[in-house]
Amino acid sequence: MSRNSHGVVAAGHPATAEAGALTLQAGGNAVDAAIAAITTSFIAEPVLTAAGGGGFMLVADSASRAILYDGFARMPFGKALTGIQPELKAVPIDFGDTIQTFHIGQASVGTPSLLAMLFHAHKVHGKLPLSEVLAPGLDAARSGIRLNQLQASFIKLLTPILTDTDACRALHKPMRGGESSEALWREGESFRNPDLANTLEMLTIEGIDEMYHGDLAREIVKSCSPYGLLGMEDLRAQQVFERKPLNIELLGGTLLTNPPPSSGGLLIGFAASMLDHLYRNHETSGLPWPVLVAEGLRAASLLRREGFDSRIHDAEIAQQMFEPEHIEKAAARIRARLLGIGDEQAKEPDNRHGSTTHISVIDKDGLAVSMTSSNGEGSGIVVPGTGIHLNNMLGEEDINPLGFHALPGGATLSSMMAPSIFLEHDKPALVLGSGGSNRLRGAILQSLLRHRLLGQDIESAVHAPRLHNEGDQLDIEPEFLNDHERELLMRLGWKLRDWRKQSVYFGGVHAITRSPAGNLHGCGDPRRGGAIAFA
């Protein structure tokens, strides 16, 4: 959808997008709108993000200035007390076609840095008073937002986690008929969290330091004791890091995305650079698009198998990844496979739920924000009286590929989250990102390439069917392949698994484009309940 307007917000729920748009209408900028949207999403998308989680915010303007705010979880400095085993509980979740085990409990909690990031970004960029920016989120927390089918299905799916402790059970089980119900919140009911509203209001008045240095910090630590690792030292440490975005020249412009120590942006940039190179190369110019995409995704997965994760904190990894020799070596591997040479396996950790949400914003001045956040599946620990459900980032296999609790204290966990902005003539022309664990990488890549390489409008690029690779298996949404393409992929050794309809499994890209004349187009991904709102 497109419109001449004062700005647009694309997000994972209509209420989330509308909160951002109303903030733009009130005179706020894109950063104000993103903060209003994300705090509203705590209620509209309650198991995809939360005040006890983490995230990233990428900000870029029309004057070639860009910065990435890293508010993701970090490994605690603390160690388990002598004689006490850290609490990392395995919880199986039944997806119908498979059962996957997640890990929750006190020792699954990493630093809850998301709110620190939001407050810091507002201090640097905000235009409206913070109380006005947070007002939509506070109102949502007190009044509630009606759960749609998708969000209710997430709550039902994660019932074993959301009922693991009394405090978490109380937050996710409403009062019905004046009495506490055994059933969790259901579709059509208004999820609310008045304790969180009170907490956010208190932080607005007293300052964010209360959450990391004051009584609230002590309550957070108490909730993670004695079987966890999080301590006051972790909360008093630096919560937000300002990073230079990864800057990649490709596709006729510049891709800005999440830099190391996160891995998603690197892998997207690597695959996009390689596919851009292959697509324009005469040797592969006639190769069908689905085959190129499948091989590009596989090449990125191979990097993870070959020690990429263990090197993600190396200072030189980004430079090494984009050296022409490295890109050409990866392209040569694909050419060799097309000739029937090579059979490396490309398996990596999976998370079928992908508890992540994304918000894209562009305001009337061309200021762009791409923000992705997550609470994992939640640790099952709600800090009493605060409404804050703490994350389980230390129990997520995909972001702990070296093993649980393997990183040194203070180290940033490496996330797949990759909020991205594409610049054309040094101005934001495309803002996008996605939820979906390791599938978000492929969702962003395919939407970006369809729009910039194939020339599709952003709605077509986001709505188009996708594929995702797991080892030698290729998951495929309907209408992606013709018979010739299917035969080529099988000859390359792919095992094809067809999906009957498009699914939340394949990510949720929420994207906005801005033309040189300032016209805005937005698209929310229907796979994850996406919506747009114009100011």
C-alpha positions in Angstrom: 0.0 0.0 0.0 1.3 3.5 -0.8 0.3 7.0 0.1 1.7 10.5 0.3 1.9 11.0 4.1 3.9 12.3 7.0 5.3 8.9 7.7 4.5 5.2 7.8 4.9 2.3 10.3 5.1 -1.4 9.3 4.8 -3.9 12.2 3.5 -7.3 13.3 0.1 -6.2 14.6 -2.3 -3.4 13.6 -2.3 -2.0 17.1 1.5 -1.9 17.1 1.6 0.0 13.8 -1.2 2.3 14.8 0.6 3.4 18.0 3.6 4.4 16.0 1.5 6.3 13.4 -0.3 8.2 16.1 3.0 9.2 17.5 4.1 10.6 14.1 0.8 12.5 13.8 1.5 14.0 17.2 4.7 15.5 16.0 7.1 12.7 16.9 9.9 11.4 14.7 10.7 7.9 13.6 12.5 7.0 16.8 9.6 8.2 18.9 7.2 6.2 16.7 9.4 3.0 17.0 9.5 3.3 20.8 5.7 3.8 21.0 5.2 0.8 18.7 7.5 -1.6 20.5 6.1 -0.8 24.0 2.6 -1.4 22.5 3.7 -4.7 21.0 4.5 -5.9 24.6 0.7 -6.3 24.8 -0.3 -6.8 21.2 2.4 -9.4 20.6 2.9 -10.6 24.2 5.0 -13.8 23.6 7.1 -12.4 20.7 8.7 -9.5 22.7 8.7 -8.2 26.2 10.1 -5.6 28.5 12.5 -8.3 29.9 14.1 -9.0 26.5 16.6 -7.5 24.1 16.8 -6.1 20.6 18.5 -3.8 18.1 17.6 -0.4 16.7 19.1 0.8 13.4 18.7 4.5 12.7 19.6 6.3 9.4 18.8 9.7 8.1 19.0 11.5 4.7 22.4 13.0 5.5 24.3 9.8 5.5 24.3 9.4 9.2 23.6 6.0 10.7 24.0 4.2 14.0 23.1 0.8 15.4 21.9 0.6 19.0 22.7 -2.9 20.5 20.4 -3.7 23.4 20.7 -7.4 23.2 21.4 -9.9 26.0 24.8 -10.5 27.4 26.4 -13.4 29.2 26.3 -12.7 33.0 29.6 -12.4 34.9 28.2 -14.6 37.7 28.9 -18.2 38.3 26.7 -20.9 39.8 27.0 -21.1 43.6 29.1 -23.9 44.9 27.0 -27.0 45.2 24.0 -25.5 43.4 23.2 -26.7 39.8 22.1 -23.8 37.5 18.4 -24.0 36.6 18.2 -24.7 32.9 15.0 -26.6 32.4 14.3 -28.5 29.2 10.7 -27.9 28.0 9.4 -29.8 25.0 7.0 -27.9 22.7 4.8 -29.9 20.3 4.6 -28.2 16.9 2.4 -31.0 15.5 4.9 -32.2 12.9 7.8 -32.2 15.3 8.7 -31.7 19.0 11.4 -29.2 19.8 13.0 -28.6 23.2 13.5 -25.1 24.7 15.4 -24.3 27.9 14.0 -22.0 30.5 14.5 -21.2 34.2 16.7 -18.9 36.3 19.9 -19.8 34.5 18.3 -19.1 31.1 18.1 -15.3 31.8 20.6 -13.0 30.1 20.7 -9.2 30.7 17.3 -7.6 30.0 18.7 -4.7 28.0 15.8 -3.7 25.7 14.3 -1.0 27.9 17.7 0.6 28.4 18.1 0.7 24.6 14.7 2.4 24.2 15.4 5.0 26.8 18.9 5.7 25.4 17.7 6.0 21.8 15.0 8.5 23.0 17.5 10.5 24.9 19.7 10.8 21.7 17.0 11.2 19.0 13.6 11.7 20.6 11.5 14.7 19.7 8.4 14.3 22.0 8.6 14.0 25.8 9.1 10.4 26.8 5.8 10.4 28.7 4.0 11.1 25.4 6.0 8.5 23.6 5.2 5.7 26.1 1.5 6.7 26.5 0.1 4.3 23.9 2.0 1.4 25.4 0.8 2.3 28.9 -2.8 2.6 27.7 -2.6 -0.7 26.0 -1.1 -2.4 29.1 -4.0 -1.1 31.3 -6.9 -1.4 28.9 -5.8 -4.5 27.0 -5.6 -5.4 23.3 -7.8 -8.1 21.9 -5.8 -11.2 20.9 -6.1 -12.2 17.3 -5.9 -15.8 16.2 -2.2 -15.7 15.5 -1.2 -14.3 18.9 -3.6 -16.6 20.7 -2.0 -19.6 18.9 1.4 -18.5 20.1 0.2 -18.4 23.7 -1.4 -21.8 23.4 1.7 -23.3 21.8 3.9 -22.1 24.7 1.6 -23.1 27.5 4.2 -25.3 29.2 6.5 -22.3 29.5 3.9 -19.7 30.4 2.6 -21.8 33.2 5.9 -22.9 34.6 5.8 -20.5 37.6 3.0 -19.0 39.6 3.9 -15.5 38.6 4.1 -16.3 34.9 0.8 -18.4 35.1 -1.0 -15.4 36.8 0.1 -13.1 34.0 -1.2 -15.4 31.2 -4.3 -16.7 32.9 -7.1 -14.1 33.0 -9.9 -13.7 35.6 -13.2 -15.0 34.2 -16.4 -14.5 36.1 -14.5 -13.0 38.9 -12.4 -16.1 39.4 -9.0 -17.2 38.2 -9.3 -19.5 35.1 -7.3 -22.5 34.3 -7.2 -21.6 30.6 -4.7 -19.1 29.2 -5.7 -16.0 27.3 -7.8 -17.0 24.2 -8.6 -15.4 20.8 -10.9 -12.5 21.2 -10.0 -11.7 24.8 -8.1 -8.6 25.7 -4.7 -9.3 27.0 -3.6 -6.8 29.6 -0.6 -6.2 32.0 -1.4 -3.4 34.4 1.7 -4.1 36.5 3.9 -3.4 33.4 2.0 -0.1 32.9 2.9 0.9 36.4 6.5 -0.1 36.0 6.9 1.8 32.7 5.3 4.9 34.3 7.6 4.6 37.3 10.6 4.4 35.0 9.4 7.5 33.1 9.3 9.5 36.3 12.4 8.1 38.2 14.6 7.2 35.2 15.8 4.0 33.6 18.6 3.7 36.2 16.0 2.3 38.6 15.8 -0.8 36.5 19.6 -1.4 36.5 20.8 0.2 39.7 17.8 0.5 42.1 15.2 -1.5 43.9 13.8 -2.9 40.6 17.3 -4.2 39.7 17.5 -6.0 43.0 14.0 -7.6 42.4 15.2 -8.8 39.0 18.3 -10.4 40.5 16.3 -11.9 43.3 14.0 -13.5 40.7 17.0 -15.2 39.2 18.4 -16.5 42.5 19.7 -18.9 43.7 19.8 -21.1 40.6 20.7 -18.4 38.0 23.7 -16.4 36.9 22.4 -12.9 36.6 23.6 -10.5 39.4 23.8 -6.8 40.2 27.2 -6.6 38.5 25.5 -7.5 35.2 22.7 -4.9 35.6 25.1 -2.1 36.6 27.3 -2.8 33.6 26.9 -1.0 30.3 23.5 -2.2 28.8 23.5 -0.4 25.4 26.3 -0.3 22.8 26.5 2.1 19.9 27.9 0.3 16.9 28.7 1.4 13.3 26.3 -0.5 11.1 27.7 -3.1 8.7 28.0 -1.2 5.4 27.8 -3.3 2.2 27.9 -2.0 -1.3 25.6 -4.2 -3.5 22.5 -4.1 -5.7 23.1 -0.6 -6.8 23.2 0.9 -3.4 24.3 0.3 0.2 22.9 -2.2 2.7 23.1 -1.1 6.3 22.5 -4.0 8.7 23.4 -5.4 12.1 27.2 -5.8 12.5 29.2 -8.3 14.5 29.1 -9.7 17.1 25.7 -10.5 15.8 25.7 -12.9 12.9 22.4 -12.3 10.9 23.5 -9.2 9.1 26.8 -10.7 8.1 25.2 -13.8 6.7 22.5 -11.8 4.8 25.2 -9.5 3.4 27.4 -12.4 2.4 24.6 -14.3 0.6 23.3 -11.2 -1.1 26.7 -10.2 -2.3 27.4 -13.7 -3.7 24.0 -14.0 -5.3 24.3 -10.5 -6.9 27.7 -11.7 -8.3 26.3 -15.0 -9.6 23.1 -13.5 -11.0 25.1 -11.0 -13.1 27.7 -13.7 -14.1 27.3 -15.1 -17.6 28.0 -18.6 -16.4 24.9 -18.7 -14.2 22.7 -16.0 -15.7 20.4 -18.6 -17.1 20.0 -20.5 -13.8 16.5 -20.4 -12.4 16.0 -18.0 -9.5 14.8 -20.6 -7.0 18.0 -22.7 -7.6 20.2 -19.6 -7.0 18.4 -18.7 -3.8 18.5 -22.3 -2.4 22.3 -22.4 -3.1 22.9 -19.0 -1.6 21.1 -20.0 1.6 23.0 -23.2 1.7 26.3 -21.3 1.3 25.5 -19.1 4.3 24.6 -22.2 6.4 28.0 -23.8 5.5 29.7 -20.8 7.0 28.2 -21.6 10.3 29.3 -25.2 10.0 32.8 -24.1 9.3 33.6 -22.2 12.4 31.9 -18.9 11.7 30.1 -18.9 15.0 33.4 -19.3 17.0 34.9 -16.3 15.1 32.0 -13.9 15.4 33.7 -11.8 18.1 36.9 -11.4 16.0 37.5 -7.8 15.1 38.4 -8.6 11.4 35.5 -11.0 10.6 33.4 -8.5 8.6 36.4 -7.4 6.5 37.3 -11.0 5.8 33.8 -12.0 4.9 33.5 -9.5 2.1 36.9 -9.8 0.6 36.4 -10.5 -3.2 38.4 -13.7 -2.9 36.0 -15.0 -0.2 32.9 -14.1 -2.2 34.4 -15.7 -5.4 35.4 -18.9 -3.4 31.8 -19.3 -2.3 30.5 -18.7 -5.8 32.9 -21.2 -7.1 31.5 -23.8 -4.7 28.1 -23.3 -6.2 29.4 -23.6 -9.7 31.1 -26.8 -8.7 27.9 -28.2 -7.3 26.1 -27.3 -10.6 28.7 -29.5 -12.3 28.0 -32.4 -9.8 31.1 -31.8 -7.6 30.9 -31.4 -3.8 28.5 -32.7 -1.2 29.1 -30.7 2.0 26.2 -30.8 4.5 24.9 -27.4 5.8 23.0 -28.1 9.0 22.6 -25.4 11.6 20.5 -25.0 14.8 16.8 -24.4 14.3 14.0 -22.7 16.3 10.6 -23.4 14.8 8.9 -20.7 16.8 11.1 -17.7 16.3 9.9 -15.5 19.1 10.8 -12.2 17.5 9.0 -9.2 16.1 10.1 -6.3 13.9 9.1 -2.7 13.3 10.0 -0.4 10.4 9.4 3.3 10.4 10.1 6.3 8.0 9.0 9.8 9.0 8.3 12.8 6.8 11.9 14.0 7.0 13.2 10.7 5.7 14.5 9.5 9.1 14.3 5.7 9.1 14.3 3.2 11.9 14.5 -0.6 11.7 14.1 -2.3 15.0 13.9 -6.0 15.9 13.3 -7.4 19.4 12.8 -10.7 21.1 12.2 -12.3 24.5 13.2 -15.8 23.3 10.3 -18.0 24.4 10.5 -16.3 27.8 12.2 -17.9 30.9 8.9 -18.5 32.7 10.1 -16.0 35.3 8.0 -12.9 35.8 9.4 -10.4 38.3 6.7 -10.1 41.0 4.6 -6.9 40.8 6.3 -5.6 37.7 4.8 -7.3 34.7 8.3 -8.0 33.4 8.7 -11.5 31.9 12.4 -12.1 31.7 14.1 -13.6 28.6 15.5 -17.1 28.2 18.4 -16.0 25.8 20.9 -18.2 27.6 18.8 -21.2 26.9 18.4 -20.6 23.1 20.4 -23.2 21.1 20.5 -21.1 18.0 22.1 -18.1 19.7 24.4 -20.3 21.9 25.9 -22.5 19.1 29.1 -23.1 21.1 27.0 -24.5 24.0 25.0 -23.1 26.9 26.9 -20.7 29.3 30.1 -21.1 27.1 30.8 -17.4 26.6 32.8 -15.3 29.0 31.0 -12.9 31.3 30.0 -9.7 29.6 30.1 -11.1 26.1 27.2 -10.2 23.8 25.3 -13.1 22.6 25.3 -13.4 18.8 21.9 -12.9 17.4 20.3 -13.6 14.0 18.2 -10.5 14.3 19.1 -8.2 11.4 17.3 -4.9 11.2 18.3 -3.4 7.9 18.1 -0.2 5.8 19.0 0.0 2.1 20.4 3.3 0.9 20.0 4.6 -2.6 22.0 7.8 -3.4 22.9 7.8 0.3 19.2 8.2 1.5 17.0 5.5 3.1 15.1 3.8 0.2 14.1 0.6 1.9 13.6 -0.3 5.6 13.1 -4.0 6.5 13.6 -6.7 9.0 11.9 -9.9 10.2 11.2 -12.2 13.0 11.7 -16.0 12.7 15.0 -17.1 14.4 17.4 -18.5 11.7 14.6 -18.2 9.1 14.5 -14.5 9.4 17.9 -14.4 7.5 16.4 -16.0 4.4 13.1 -14.0 4.7 15.0 -10.7 4.6 17.4 -11.9 1.9 14.6 -13.1 -0.4 12.5 -9.9 0.0 15.6 -7.7 -0.5 16.7 -9.5 -3.6 13.2 -9.7 -5.2 12.8 -6.0 -4.7 16.3 -4.8 -5.7 17.6 -7.5 -8.1 14.3 -8.7 -9.7 12.6 -5.2 -9.6 9.5 -6.3 -7.8 7.5 -3.8 -5.8 7.8 -4.2 -2.1 4.3 -5.8 -1.6 5.1 -8.4 -4.2 8.5 -9.1 -2.8 7.2 -9.6 0.7 4.1 -11.6 -0.3 6.0 -13.9 -2.7 6.5 -17.6 -1.6 9.8 -18.4 0.2 12.0 -21.4 0.8 14.2 -22.3 3.8 17.1 -24.8 4.0 17.9 -27.3 6.8 20.8 -29.5 5.9 19.9 -31.1 2.5 16.2 -30.5 3.1 14.4 -27.5 1.4 11.1 -26.3 2.9 9.1 -24.7 0.1 6.0 -22.5 0.2 3.3 -23.1 -2.5 3.8 -21.8 -6.0 7.5 -21.3 -5.7 8.7 -23.9 -8.1 7.9 -25.1 -11.6 8.6 -28.7 -12.7 11.9 -27.8 -14.3 13.2 -26.0 -11.2 12.0 -28.9 -9.0 14.0 -31.4 -11.1 17.1 -29.2 -11.0 17.0 -29.0 -7.2 16.6 -32.7 -6.8 19.5 -33.3 -9.2 21.6 -31.1 -6.9 20.7 -33.4 -4.0 18.0 -31.4 -2.3 15.2 -33.2 -0.5 12.0 -31.1 -1.1 9.3 -30.6 1.5 6.3 -28.8 0.2 4.1 -26.7 2.5 0.4 -26.5 1.8 0.2 -22.8 2.6 2.4 -19.9 3.5 3.4 -20.0 7.2 4.7 -18.0 10.1 7.6 -20.5 10.0 9.1 -18.6 7.0 9.5 -15.3 8.9 7.6 -12.1 8.9 9.1 -9.2 6.8 7.7 -5.8 7.6 9.0 -3.3 5.1 8.8 0.3 3.8 10.1 1.9 0.7 10.6 5.6 0.0 11.0 7.0 -3.5 13.3 9.9 -4.4 10.2 12.1 -4.6 9.3 11.0 -1.0 6.4 8.7 -1.8 6.0 5.9 0.8 5.0 2.3 0.3 4.6 -0.1 3.2 3.9 -3.8 3.6 3.3 -5.9 6.7 3.9 -9.6 6.2 0.6 -11.6 6.5 2.6 -14.6 7.7 3.0 -12.9 11.0 -0.1 -10.7 11.2 1.8 -7.8 9.6 0.1 -4.4 9.3 1.0 -0.8 8.2 -0.3 2.5 9.4 0.2 5.9 7.8 0.5 9.2 9.7 
